[in-house]
Amino acid sequence: MARLHLRKDDTVLVTAGADRGKTGRVLRVFPKERKAIVEGVRFVKKHVRPNPRRNVKGGIVEKEAPIAISNLMVVCPECSKASRTGFRFIGDGHKARCCKKCGGVIDK
């Protein structure tokens, strides 16, 4: 599986595209496609047929679409800035992601 710099429930900043500058929480990550779905970013319209059996009303639904991971940066919870991530071994011997700007640990 591909190694990624972000995970589910991370807060990220969009660095490129139509939604540049927006922040949101990662809802889902697709490592093989190198994409992620971010809350409130990259909305697309989907035409849905009515299905009475599943209690689905028809119409046009807006939902989040996957965005390329290269266009996202993790926001550090300690310094509240978007930064690159690195890996470091913390006190108890576990490997954790750390902020390249302030050195703070991103994984809790």
C-alpha positions in Angstrom: 0.0 0.0 0.0 1.2 3.5 -0.7 2.6 5.7 2.1 0.7 8.9 2.6 1.3 12.0 4.7 -2.3 12.4 5.7 -4.9 10.2 7.4 -8.6 10.1 8.1 -9.8 12.9 10.5 -6.8 15.1 9.8 -7.4 18.8 9.2 -6.0 19.8 5.8 -5.6 23.0 3.7 -6.2 22.9 0.0 -3.2 24.3 -1.8 -4.3 24.1 -5.5 -7.4 24.1 -7.6 -10.8 25.9 -7.5 -11.1 25.4 -3.7 -7.6 26.7 -2.9 -7.4 28.2 0.6 -10.2 26.1 2.1 -9.7 23.9 5.1 -11.6 20.8 6.1 -11.5 17.4 7.8 -10.4 14.3 5.8 -13.4 12.0 5.6 -11.9 9.2 3.6 -8.5 8.3 2.0 -7.9 6.3 -1.2 -4.2 5.3 -1.1 -4.0 3.5 -4.4 -5.6 6.4 -6.3 -3.7 8.9 -4.1 -6.9 10.9 -3.5 -8.9 11.9 -0.4 -12.4 13.2 0.3 -12.3 16.4 2.3 -15.4 17.8 4.2 -16.8 20.9 2.4 -14.3 20.8 -0.5 -14.8 19.9 -4.2 -18.6 19.6 -4.4 -20.0 17.9 -7.5 -23.6 17.6 -8.6 -25.0 14.0 -9.0 -28.3 13.3 -10.7 -30.2 10.7 -8.6 -33.2 8.7 -9.7 -36.0 8.3 -7.3 -36.1 4.8 -5.6 -39.2 4.3 -3.4 -37.9 0.9 -2.2 -34.8 2.6 -0.6 -36.7 5.7 0.3 -34.6 7.9 -2.0 -36.0 11.1 -3.5 -34.9 11.9 -6.9 -33.2 15.1 -8.0 -29.8 16.8 -8.1 -27.6 16.0 -5.1 -24.4 17.8 -4.2 -21.7 15.7 -2.6 -17.9 15.8 -2.0 -15.7 14.3 -4.7 -12.1 13.0 -4.2 -9.3 15.5 -4.5 -5.6 14.7 -5.2 -3.5 14.3 -2.1 -0.7 16.4 -3.7 -3.1 19.4 -3.4 -3.5 19.0 0.3 -1.3 20.0 3.3 -1.8 18.8 6.9 -2.6 21.6 9.4 -0.6 21.2 12.6 -2.8 21.2 15.7 -0.1 22.9 17.8 0.9 25.8 15.6 -2.3 25.9 13.5 -0.3 26.3 10.3 -0.2 24.1 7.2 3.1 22.4 6.9 4.9 19.4 5.6 5.2 16.3 7.8 8.0 14.2 8.9 8.4 11.1 11.1 10.0 10.9 14.5 10.2 8.4 17.3 8.6 9.8 20.4 9.4 8.9 24.1 7.6 5.5 24.3 9.3 4.2 21.1 6.3 4.8 18.8 6.8 6.4 15.4 4.7 9.6 15.0 4.2 12.3 12.4 5.6 15.7 13.3 5.2 19.2 11.9 8.2 20.5 10.0 7.6 24.1 11.1 7.2 23.8 14.9 8.3 20.2 15.5 5.1 19.4 17.2 3.6 15.9 17.1 0.5 15.6 14.8 -0.5 12.1 15.9 -1.9 11.9 19.4 
